[in-house]
Amino acid sequence: MLLYHVAAGRYPAKRVVKQKSIETLAGQRVKVTVRGDTVRVGGAKVVQADVRTSNGVIHAINKVLVPR
């Protein structure tokens, strides 16, 4: 389940919003939707974008993604 929340490479918010979907390390894709200022990844709302870490970028979401 953890790999379903991680993507290879760097995806800052400006790159995420240009994607229709993003492949996760679990091998499945999550859909990206943008409506106004609201960005959703896999149905979860991004509540904090672009948290920089030593090994990448984190986007906090409002729920756990469950692989299908």
PyMOL Python script that loads the backbone (N, CA, C, O; Angstrom):
from pymol import cmd

cmd.read_pdbstr("""\
ATOM      1  N   MET A   1       0.821  -1.190   0.000  1.00  0.00           N
ATOM      2  CA  MET A   1       0.000   0.000   0.000  1.00  0.00           C
ATOM      3  C   MET A   1       0.869   1.260   0.000  1.00  0.00           C
ATOM      4  O   MET A   1       0.512   2.258  -0.625  1.00  0.00           O
ATOM      5  N   LEU A   2       1.997   1.216   0.692  1.00  0.00           N
ATOM      6  CA  LEU A   2       2.862   2.394   0.738  1.00  0.00           C
ATOM      7  C   LEU A   2       3.350   2.798  -0.649  1.00  0.00           C
ATOM      8  O   LEU A   2       3.382   3.987  -0.967  1.00  0.00           O
ATOM      9  N   LEU A   3       3.728   1.832  -1.476  1.00  0.00           N
ATOM     10  CA  LEU A   3       4.230   2.143  -2.817  1.00  0.00           C
ATOM     11  C   LEU A   3       3.167   2.793  -3.701  1.00  0.00           C
ATOM     12  O   LEU A   3       3.498   3.437  -4.696  1.00  0.00           O
ATOM     13  N   TYR A   4       1.903   2.628  -3.346  1.00  0.00           N
ATOM     14  CA  TYR A   4       0.804   3.260  -4.082  1.00  0.00           C
ATOM     15  C   TYR A   4       0.768   4.773  -3.823  1.00  0.00           C
ATOM     16  O   TYR A   4       0.077   5.509  -4.528  1.00  0.00           O
ATOM     17  N   HIS A   5       1.510   5.230  -2.815  1.00  0.00           N
ATOM     18  CA  HIS A   5       1.564   6.652  -2.457  1.00  0.00           C
ATOM     19  C   HIS A   5       2.845   7.330  -2.918  1.00  0.00           C
ATOM     20  O   HIS A   5       3.086   8.489  -2.582  1.00  0.00           O
ATOM     21  N   VAL A   6       3.682   6.610  -3.694  1.00  0.00           N
ATOM     22  CA  VAL A   6       4.986   7.146  -4.092  1.00  0.00           C
ATOM     23  C   VAL A   6       5.159   7.032  -5.605  1.00  0.00           C
ATOM     24  O   VAL A   6       4.776   6.032  -6.212  1.00  0.00           O
ATOM     25  N   ALA A   7       5.739   8.067  -6.202  1.00  0.00           N
ATOM     26  CA  ALA A   7       6.052   8.055  -7.632  1.00  0.00           C
ATOM     27  C   ALA A   7       7.556   8.278  -7.800  1.00  0.00           C
ATOM     28  O   ALA A   7       8.176   9.000  -7.020  1.00  0.00           O
ATOM     29  N   ALA A   8       8.121   7.664  -8.807  1.00  0.00           N
ATOM     30  CA  ALA A   8       9.548   7.845  -9.093  1.00  0.00           C
ATOM     31  C   ALA A   8       9.769   9.225  -9.715  1.00  0.00           C
ATOM     32  O   ALA A   8       8.946   9.694 -10.501  1.00  0.00           O
ATOM     33  N   GLY A   9      10.850   9.854  -9.372  1.00  0.00           N
ATOM     34  CA  GLY A   9      11.159  11.172  -9.923  1.00  0.00           C
ATOM     35  C   GLY A   9      10.638  12.287  -9.031  1.00  0.00           C
ATOM     36  O   GLY A   9      10.133  12.043  -7.935  1.00  0.00           O
ATOM     37  N   ARG A  10      10.769  13.492  -9.512  1.00  0.00           N
ATOM     38  CA  ARG A  10      10.301  14.664  -8.753  1.00  0.00           C
ATOM     39  C   ARG A  10       9.061  15.235  -9.437  1.00  0.00           C
ATOM     40  O   ARG A  10       9.051  15.473 -10.644  1.00  0.00           O
ATOM     41  N   TYR A  11       8.042  15.443  -8.654  1.00  0.00           N
ATOM     42  CA  TYR A  11       6.786  15.994  -9.149  1.00  0.00           C
ATOM     43  C   TYR A  11       6.376  17.207  -8.325  1.00  0.00           C
ATOM     44  O   TYR A  11       5.494  17.096  -7.473  1.00  0.00           O
ATOM     45  N   PRO A  12       6.997  18.368  -8.558  1.00  0.00           N
ATOM     46  CA  PRO A  12       6.509  19.578  -7.884  1.00  0.00           C
ATOM     47  C   PRO A  12       5.093  19.887  -8.373  1.00  0.00           C
ATOM     48  O   PRO A  12       4.678  19.399  -9.425  1.00  0.00           O
ATOM     49  N   ALA A  13       4.369  20.678  -7.628  1.00  0.00           N
ATOM     50  CA  ALA A  13       2.962  20.959  -7.942  1.00  0.00           C
ATOM     51  C   ALA A  13       2.774  21.440  -9.377  1.00  0.00           C
ATOM     52  O   ALA A  13       1.818  21.035 -10.039  1.00  0.00           O
ATOM     53  N   LYS A  14       3.662  22.290  -9.866  1.00  0.00           N
ATOM     54  CA  LYS A  14       3.503  22.803 -11.229  1.00  0.00           C
ATOM     55  C   LYS A  14       3.586  21.688 -12.267  1.00  0.00           C
ATOM     56  O   LYS A  14       3.024  21.820 -13.354  1.00  0.00           O
ATOM     57  N   ARG A  15       4.274  20.600 -11.952  1.00  0.00           N
ATOM     58  CA  ARG A  15       4.335  19.438 -12.863  1.00  0.00           C
ATOM     59  C   ARG A  15       3.118  18.532 -12.672  1.00  0.00           C
ATOM     60  O   ARG A  15       2.575  18.008 -13.644  1.00  0.00           O
ATOM     61  N   VAL A  16       2.692  18.349 -11.424  1.00  0.00           N
ATOM     62  CA  VAL A  16       1.541  17.485 -11.129  1.00  0.00           C
ATOM     63  C   VAL A  16       0.302  17.966 -11.876  1.00  0.00           C
ATOM     64  O   VAL A  16      -0.408  17.161 -12.479  1.00  0.00           O
ATOM     65  N   VAL A  17       0.037  19.267 -11.840  1.00  0.00           N
ATOM     66  CA  VAL A  17      -1.200  19.785 -12.432  1.00  0.00           C
ATOM     67  C   VAL A  17      -1.247  19.644 -13.954  1.00  0.00           C
ATOM     68  O   VAL A  17      -2.310  19.794 -14.555  1.00  0.00           O
ATOM     69  N   LYS A  18      -0.115  19.359 -14.575  1.00  0.00           N
ATOM     70  CA  LYS A  18      -0.074  19.157 -16.025  1.00  0.00           C
ATOM     71  C   LYS A  18      -0.298  17.693 -16.420  1.00  0.00           C
ATOM     72  O   LYS A  18      -0.404  17.378 -17.606  1.00  0.00           O
ATOM     73  N   GLN A  19      -0.369  16.804 -15.430  1.00  0.00           N
ATOM     74  CA  GLN A  19      -0.523  15.371 -15.684  1.00  0.00           C
ATOM     75  C   GLN A  19      -1.992  14.964 -15.660  1.00  0.00           C
ATOM     76  O   GLN A  19      -2.792  15.564 -14.942  1.00  0.00           O
ATOM     77  N   LYS A  20      -2.346  13.955 -16.437  1.00  0.00           N
ATOM     78  CA  LYS A  20      -3.685  13.362 -16.357  1.00  0.00           C
ATOM     79  C   LYS A  20      -3.680  12.212 -15.359  1.00  0.00           C
ATOM     80  O   LYS A  20      -4.695  11.916 -14.727  1.00  0.00           O
ATOM     81  N   SER A  21      -2.520  11.568 -15.227  1.00  0.00           N
ATOM     82  CA  SER A  21      -2.331  10.513 -14.234  1.00  0.00           C
ATOM     83  C   SER A  21      -0.836  10.375 -13.971  1.00  0.00           C
ATOM     84  O   SER A  21      -0.005  10.840 -14.751  1.00  0.00           O
ATOM     85  N   ILE A  22      -0.516   9.727 -12.856  1.00  0.00           N
ATOM     86  CA  ILE A  22       0.871   9.522 -12.472  1.00  0.00           C
ATOM     87  C   ILE A  22       1.038   8.056 -12.083  1.00  0.00           C
ATOM     88  O   ILE A  22       0.225   7.504 -11.342  1.00  0.00           O
ATOM     89  N   GLU A  23       2.103   7.432 -12.593  1.00  0.00           N
ATOM     90  CA  GLU A  23       2.358   6.034 -12.243  1.00  0.00           C
ATOM     91  C   GLU A  23       3.018   5.964 -10.873  1.00  0.00           C
ATOM     92  O   GLU A  23       3.971   6.692 -10.593  1.00  0.00           O
ATOM     93  N   THR A  24       2.506   5.085 -10.027  1.00  0.00           N
ATOM     94  CA  THR A  24       3.067   4.895  -8.698  1.00  0.00           C
ATOM     95  C   THR A  24       4.119   3.792  -8.725  1.00  0.00           C
ATOM     96  O   THR A  24       4.225   3.049  -9.701  1.00  0.00           O
ATOM     97  N   LEU A  25       4.889   3.690  -7.654  1.00  0.00           N
ATOM     98  CA  LEU A  25       5.883   2.628  -7.566  1.00  0.00           C
ATOM     99  C   LEU A  25       5.225   1.258  -7.423  1.00  0.00           C
ATOM    100  O   LEU A  25       5.898   0.237  -7.569  1.00  0.00           O
ATOM    101  N   ALA A  26       3.936   1.219  -7.143  1.00  0.00           N
ATOM    102  CA  ALA A  26       3.197  -0.043  -7.083  1.00  0.00           C
ATOM    103  C   ALA A  26       2.851  -0.531  -8.497  1.00  0.00           C
ATOM    104  O   ALA A  26       2.337  -1.637  -8.668  1.00  0.00           O
ATOM    105  N   GLY A  27       3.137   0.303  -9.508  1.00  0.00           N
ATOM    106  CA  GLY A  27       2.870  -0.074 -10.891  1.00  0.00           C
ATOM    107  C   GLY A  27       1.501   0.333 -11.393  1.00  0.00           C
ATOM    108  O   GLY A  27       1.180   0.100 -12.558  1.00  0.00           O
ATOM    109  N   GLN A  28       0.689   0.934 -10.542  1.00  0.00           N
ATOM    110  CA  GLN A  28      -0.631   1.403 -10.947  1.00  0.00           C
ATOM    111  C   GLN A  28      -0.609   2.918 -11.096  1.00  0.00           C
ATOM    112  O   GLN A  28       0.249   3.595 -10.529  1.00  0.00           O
ATOM    113  N   ARG A  29      -1.551   3.442 -11.858  1.00  0.00           N
ATOM    114  CA  ARG A  29      -1.621   4.882 -12.075  1.00  0.00           C
ATOM    115  C   ARG A  29      -2.726   5.477 -11.196  1.00  0.00           C
ATOM    116  O   ARG A  29      -3.741   4.834 -10.931  1.00  0.00           O
ATOM    117  N   VAL A  30      -2.505   6.712 -10.754  1.00  0.00           N
ATOM    118  CA  VAL A  30      -3.527   7.463 -10.038  1.00  0.00           C
ATOM    119  C   VAL A  30      -3.916   8.655 -10.908  1.00  0.00           C
ATOM    120  O   VAL A  30      -3.061   9.313 -11.501  1.00  0.00           O
ATOM    121  N   LYS A  31      -5.193   8.915 -10.973  1.00  0.00           N
ATOM    122  CA  LYS A  31      -5.726  10.000 -11.790  1.00  0.00           C
ATOM    123  C   LYS A  31      -5.479  11.346 -11.101  1.00  0.00           C
ATOM    124  O   LYS A  31      -5.590  11.459  -9.880  1.00  0.00           O
ATOM    125  N   VAL A  32      -5.146  12.356 -11.897  1.00  0.00           N
ATOM    126  CA  VAL A  32      -4.962  13.724 -11.402  1.00  0.00           C
ATOM    127  C   VAL A  32      -6.069  14.589 -11.996  1.00  0.00           C
ATOM    128  O   VAL A  32      -6.267  14.605 -13.211  1.00  0.00           O
ATOM    129  N   THR A  33      -6.789  15.307 -11.137  1.00  0.00           N
ATOM    130  CA  THR A  33      -7.815  16.233 -11.616  1.00  0.00           C
ATOM    131  C   THR A  33      -7.578  17.607 -10.997  1.00  0.00           C
ATOM    132  O   THR A  33      -7.163  17.726  -9.844  1.00  0.00           O
ATOM    133  N   VAL A  34      -7.850  18.632 -11.785  1.00  0.00           N
ATOM    134  CA  VAL A  34      -7.697  20.014 -11.326  1.00  0.00           C
ATOM    135  C   VAL A  34      -8.985  20.752 -11.648  1.00  0.00           C
ATOM    136  O   VAL A  34      -9.429  20.792 -12.795  1.00  0.00           O
ATOM    137  N   ARG A  35      -9.575  21.336 -10.610  1.00  0.00           N
ATOM    138  CA  ARG A  35     -10.773  22.177 -10.779  1.00  0.00           C
ATOM    139  C   ARG A  35     -10.549  23.438  -9.978  1.00  0.00           C
ATOM    140  O   ARG A  35     -10.577  23.423  -8.748  1.00  0.00           O
ATOM    141  N   GLY A  36     -10.328  24.524 -10.686  1.00  0.00           N
ATOM    142  CA  GLY A  36     -10.010  25.779  -9.996  1.00  0.00           C
ATOM    143  C   GLY A  36      -8.719  25.631  -9.228  1.00  0.00           C
ATOM    144  O   GLY A  36      -7.690  25.275  -9.801  1.00  0.00           O
ATOM    145  N   ASP A  37      -8.762  25.903  -7.924  1.00  0.00           N
ATOM    146  CA  ASP A  37      -7.584  25.784  -7.074  1.00  0.00           C
ATOM    147  C   ASP A  37      -7.477  24.417  -6.399  1.00  0.00           C
ATOM    148  O   ASP A  37      -6.544  24.175  -5.633  1.00  0.00           O
ATOM    149  N   THR A  38      -8.426  23.525  -6.680  1.00  0.00           N
ATOM    150  CA  THR A  38      -8.436  22.210  -6.037  1.00  0.00           C
ATOM    151  C   THR A  38      -7.770  21.167  -6.923  1.00  0.00           C
ATOM    152  O   THR A  38      -8.139  20.985  -8.083  1.00  0.00           O
ATOM    153  N   VAL A  39      -6.786  20.489  -6.354  1.00  0.00           N
ATOM    154  CA  VAL A  39      -6.083  19.418  -7.060  1.00  0.00           C
ATOM    155  C   VAL A  39      -6.364  18.121  -6.321  1.00  0.00           C
ATOM    156  O   VAL A  39      -6.244  18.051  -5.098  1.00  0.00           O
ATOM    157  N   ARG A  40      -6.741  17.095  -7.074  1.00  0.00           N
ATOM    158  CA  ARG A  40      -6.983  15.773  -6.493  1.00  0.00           C
ATOM    159  C   ARG A  40      -6.093  14.758  -7.190  1.00  0.00           C
ATOM    160  O   ARG A  40      -5.906  14.791  -8.406  1.00  0.00           O
ATOM    161  N   VAL A  41      -5.553  13.856  -6.384  1.00  0.00           N
ATOM    162  CA  VAL A  41      -4.719  12.772  -6.895  1.00  0.00           C
ATOM    163  C   VAL A  41      -5.332  11.473  -6.381  1.00  0.00           C
ATOM    164  O   VAL A  41      -5.412  11.252  -5.172  1.00  0.00           O
ATOM    165  N   GLY A  42      -5.759  10.626  -7.297  1.00  0.00           N
ATOM    166  CA  GLY A  42      -6.399   9.377  -6.881  1.00  0.00           C
ATOM    167  C   GLY A  42      -7.665   9.613  -6.087  1.00  0.00           C
ATOM    168  O   GLY A  42      -8.061   8.756  -5.297  1.00  0.00           O
ATOM    169  N   GLY A  43      -8.309  10.750  -6.276  1.00  0.00           N
ATOM    170  CA  GLY A  43      -9.538  11.089  -5.559  1.00  0.00           C
ATOM    171  C   GLY A  43      -9.301  11.829  -4.256  1.00  0.00           C
ATOM    172  O   GLY A  43     -10.249  12.356  -3.674  1.00  0.00           O
ATOM    173  N   ALA A  44      -8.067  11.884  -3.784  1.00  0.00           N
ATOM    174  CA  ALA A  44      -7.748  12.585  -2.540  1.00  0.00           C
ATOM    175  C   ALA A  44      -7.368  14.033  -2.849  1.00  0.00           C
ATOM    176  O   ALA A  44      -6.666  14.309  -3.821  1.00  0.00           O
ATOM    177  N   LYS A  45      -7.836  14.936  -2.020  1.00  0.00           N
ATOM    178  CA  LYS A  45      -7.534  16.358  -2.190  1.00  0.00           C
ATOM    179  C   LYS A  45      -6.130  16.667  -1.664  1.00  0.00           C
ATOM    180  O   LYS A  45      -5.765  16.249  -0.566  1.00  0.00           O
ATOM    181  N   VAL A  46      -5.351  17.402  -2.457  1.00  0.00           N
ATOM    182  CA  VAL A  46      -4.035  17.861  -2.006  1.00  0.00           C
ATOM    183  C   VAL A  46      -4.274  19.035  -1.055  1.00  0.00           C
ATOM    184  O   VAL A  46      -4.818  20.066  -1.450  1.00  0.00           O
ATOM    185  N   VAL A  47      -3.860  18.864   0.206  1.00  0.00           N
ATOM    186  CA  VAL A  47      -4.090  19.908   1.214  1.00  0.00           C
ATOM    187  C   VAL A  47      -2.839  20.734   1.491  1.00  0.00           C
ATOM    188  O   VAL A  47      -2.932  21.845   2.012  1.00  0.00           O
ATOM    189  N   GLN A  48      -1.666  20.198   1.145  1.00  0.00           N
ATOM    190  CA  GLN A  48      -0.425  20.969   1.248  1.00  0.00           C
ATOM    191  C   GLN A  48       0.517  20.454   0.177  1.00  0.00           C
ATOM    192  O   GLN A  48       0.868  19.274   0.161  1.00  0.00           O
ATOM    193  N   ALA A  49       0.924  21.338  -0.711  1.00  0.00           N
ATOM    194  CA  ALA A  49       1.786  20.953  -1.837  1.00  0.00           C
ATOM    195  C   ALA A  49       3.225  21.396  -1.606  1.00  0.00           C
ATOM    196  O   ALA A  49       3.507  22.309  -0.829  1.00  0.00           O
ATOM    197  N   ASP A  50       4.121  20.717  -2.308  1.00  0.00           N
ATOM    198  CA  ASP A  50       5.529  21.103  -2.374  1.00  0.00           C
ATOM    199  C   ASP A  50       6.254  21.169  -1.030  1.00  0.00           C
ATOM    200  O   ASP A  50       6.953  22.140  -0.743  1.00  0.00           O
ATOM    201  N   VAL A  51       6.087  20.146  -0.224  1.00  0.00           N
ATOM    202  CA  VAL A  51       6.870  20.031   1.004  1.00  0.00           C
ATOM    203  C   VAL A  51       8.196  19.407   0.583  1.00  0.00           C
ATOM    204  O   VAL A  51       8.243  18.229   0.229  1.00  0.00           O
ATOM    205  N   ARG A  52       9.253  20.175   0.618  1.00  0.00           N
ATOM    206  CA  ARG A  52      10.560  19.705   0.155  1.00  0.00           C
ATOM    207  C   ARG A  52      11.218  18.854   1.238  1.00  0.00           C
ATOM    208  O   ARG A  52      11.199  19.203   2.419  1.00  0.00           O
ATOM    209  N   THR A  53      11.800  17.733   0.817  1.00  0.00           N
ATOM    210  CA  THR A  53      12.531  16.850   1.712  1.00  0.00           C
ATOM    211  C   THR A  53      13.883  16.544   1.081  1.00  0.00           C
ATOM    212  O   THR A  53      14.139  16.923  -0.062  1.00  0.00           O
ATOM    213  N   SER A  54      14.736  15.867   1.816  1.00  0.00           N
ATOM    214  CA  SER A  54      16.067  15.561   1.291  1.00  0.00           C
ATOM    215  C   SER A  54      16.022  14.574   0.135  1.00  0.00           C
ATOM    216  O   SER A  54      16.950  14.524  -0.672  1.00  0.00           O
ATOM    217  N   ASN A  55      14.950  13.788   0.046  1.00  0.00           N
ATOM    218  CA  ASN A  55      14.876  12.785  -1.021  1.00  0.00           C
ATOM    219  C   ASN A  55      13.696  12.984  -1.973  1.00  0.00           C
ATOM    220  O   ASN A  55      13.326  12.054  -2.689  1.00  0.00           O
ATOM    221  N   GLY A  56      13.103  14.172  -1.994  1.00  0.00           N
ATOM    222  CA  GLY A  56      12.015  14.396  -2.938  1.00  0.00           C
ATOM    223  C   GLY A  56      11.057  15.487  -2.503  1.00  0.00           C
ATOM    224  O   GLY A  56      11.398  16.370  -1.716  1.00  0.00           O
ATOM    225  N   VAL A  57       9.855  15.402  -3.034  1.00  0.00           N
ATOM    226  CA  VAL A  57       8.801  16.381  -2.771  1.00  0.00           C
ATOM    227  C   VAL A  57       7.575  15.630  -2.272  1.00  0.00           C
ATOM    228  O   VAL A  57       7.197  14.604  -2.837  1.00  0.00           O
ATOM    229  N   ILE A  58       6.958  16.139  -1.217  1.00  0.00           N
ATOM    230  CA  ILE A  58       5.747  15.523  -0.669  1.00  0.00           C
ATOM    231  C   ILE A  58       4.571  16.456  -0.912  1.00  0.00           C
ATOM    232  O   ILE A  58       4.691  17.677  -0.806  1.00  0.00           O
ATOM    233  N   HIS A  59       3.430  15.854  -1.241  1.00  0.00           N
ATOM    234  CA  HIS A  59       2.167  16.581  -1.317  1.00  0.00           C
ATOM    235  C   HIS A  59       1.230  15.896  -0.330  1.00  0.00           C
ATOM    236  O   HIS A  59       0.853  14.741  -0.529  1.00  0.00           O
ATOM    237  N   ALA A  60       0.856  16.597   0.723  1.00  0.00           N
ATOM    238  CA  ALA A  60      -0.039  16.027   1.727  1.00  0.00           C
ATOM    239  C   ALA A  60      -1.458  15.938   1.162  1.00  0.00           C
ATOM    240  O   ALA A  60      -1.951  16.886   0.550  1.00  0.00           O
ATOM    241  N   ILE A  61      -2.108  14.793   1.374  1.00  0.00           N
ATOM    242  CA  ILE A  61      -3.474  14.575   0.892  1.00  0.00           C
ATOM    243  C   ILE A  61      -4.397  14.290   2.073  1.00  0.00           C
ATOM    244  O   ILE A  61      -3.938  14.008   3.179  1.00  0.00           O
ATOM    245  N   ASN A  62      -5.705  14.368   1.825  1.00  0.00           N
ATOM    246  CA  ASN A  62      -6.651  14.275   2.924  1.00  0.00           C
ATOM    247  C   ASN A  62      -7.197  12.875   3.192  1.00  0.00           C
ATOM    248  O   ASN A  62      -8.107  12.722   4.007  1.00  0.00           O
ATOM    249  N   LYS A  63      -6.665  11.852   2.528  1.00  0.00           N
ATOM    250  CA  LYS A  63      -7.106  10.479   2.826  1.00  0.00           C
ATOM    251  C   LYS A  63      -6.080   9.486   2.302  1.00  0.00           C
ATOM    252  O   LYS A  63      -5.201   9.829   1.512  1.00  0.00           O
ATOM    253  N   VAL A  64      -6.212   8.264   2.755  1.00  0.00           N
ATOM    254  CA  VAL A  64      -5.328   7.193   2.323  1.00  0.00           C
ATOM    255  C   VAL A  64      -5.816   6.674   0.976  1.00  0.00           C
ATOM    256  O   VAL A  64      -7.012   6.448   0.792  1.00  0.00           O
ATOM    257  N   LEU A  65      -4.893   6.484   0.035  1.00  0.00           N
ATOM    258  CA  LEU A  65      -5.235   5.922  -1.264  1.00  0.00           C
ATOM    259  C   LEU A  65      -5.220   4.394  -1.162  1.00  0.00           C
ATOM    260  O   LEU A  65      -4.281   3.809  -0.623  1.00  0.00           O
ATOM    261  N   VAL A  66      -6.251   3.768  -1.675  1.00  0.00           N
ATOM    262  CA  VAL A  66      -6.357   2.317  -1.635  1.00  0.00           C
ATOM    263  C   VAL A  66      -6.253   1.794  -3.068  1.00  0.00           C
ATOM    264  O   VAL A  66      -7.063   2.157  -3.921  1.00  0.00           O
ATOM    265  N   PRO A  67      -5.258   0.942  -3.336  1.00  0.00           N
ATOM    266  CA  PRO A  67      -5.107   0.405  -4.692  1.00  0.00           C
ATOM    267  C   PRO A  67      -6.353  -0.376  -5.111  1.00  0.00           C
ATOM    268  O   PRO A  67      -7.023  -0.987  -4.278  1.00  0.00           O
ATOM    269  N   ARG A  68      -6.649  -0.349  -6.390  1.00  0.00           N
ATOM    270  CA  ARG A  68      -7.810  -1.091  -6.907  1.00  0.00           C
ATOM    271  C   ARG A  68      -7.377  -2.421  -7.446  1.00  0.00           C
ATOM    272  O   ARG A  68      -8.208  -3.193  -7.926  1.00  0.00           O
TER     273      ARG A  68
END
""", "prot")
cmd.dss("prot")
cmd.show_as("cartoon", "prot")
cmd.util.cbc("prot")
cmd.orient("prot")
